[in-house]
Amino acid sequence: MTPALTYTVEQAAAMLGVSRGVGYEAARRGDLPTIRLGRRLLVPKAVLDRMLGVAPDHDVAPAGNGREVTTPAGQGRRDAS
């Protein structure tokens, strides 16, 4: 199954810890970037990840030398040495 690339405003609001109404108000003001497809208002996952400080599609694993190495999700850890 392909991971979702967008969230509904309701889903994004829940992830941000705010109410549905606050989510729609933020979208109306432009504080929450959205894409309109017909009547649907969607929040791009990449935008929400950046807002939350989440690295999209990457896991952070400690390297053997004490440095952190960012690797694509699901591919395990690789040392940068």
N, C-alpha and C positions, 0 to 999 in steps of 0.2 A: 504494500500500500504506500502511495506517495504521501509524504508529510504535507500538511497544509501550508500554503504560502501566505495566506491571509487569515485574519480573525474577524469576527463580527465586532461591532462596537461594544456589544454587551460582553463578549469574551474578553476583549482588551480591557474594558473597564474593570472586570473582575480580577484580571491579572495585575492591574494597577492598584487594586484595593479601593476603588471608588464605585459609586452607584451607577446604574445604567444612565440615569439622567445627567449626572456629571460627565459621563463619557460622551454622550451626545452633545452636551454644551461645549466640551473641549474640542470636539470635532468641528462644531459650527464656528468656533473662534479660530480654528486652525492650530490649536495647541496639540491636537492629536491628528496627525496627517492621515488622510483617508483617500480611497479610490472609490468613485461612484460607478457602479455597473447597473444601468437601468435604475431601479428603485433601491437597490442594495448599496449600503455604505460599508466598505471593508477597510480594515487596517492592515497594511502590509506587515508580515511577520518580521522582516528585516528591520523595519522602522521601530517596531515595538521592542525588538531585541536590543537595538542601540539605545533606546530610551531607558531600558532596564539595566544596561551595562552588561548584557549577555553576549558572549561571542557566538555568533550563529554558526551551526554546523561544525563546531570544534569543541573538543574536550581538552582540559589542561591537566597534564600529568607531570609529576616531578621527575626530572631526569636523574640519572645515577650520580651526576656531578653536582647536585644541589641546585641546578638551574631548572626552571620550568620549561617544558616543551609543549607547544600547542600542536595537536595532531587532529586530522579529520576524524569526526565522530565514528566510532565503530571500527577503527583500524588499529587500535592499540597504541602503545607508547613507543616513540622513537627518540633515542638520544641524539642530540645535535652535535656530538663530538666528532 
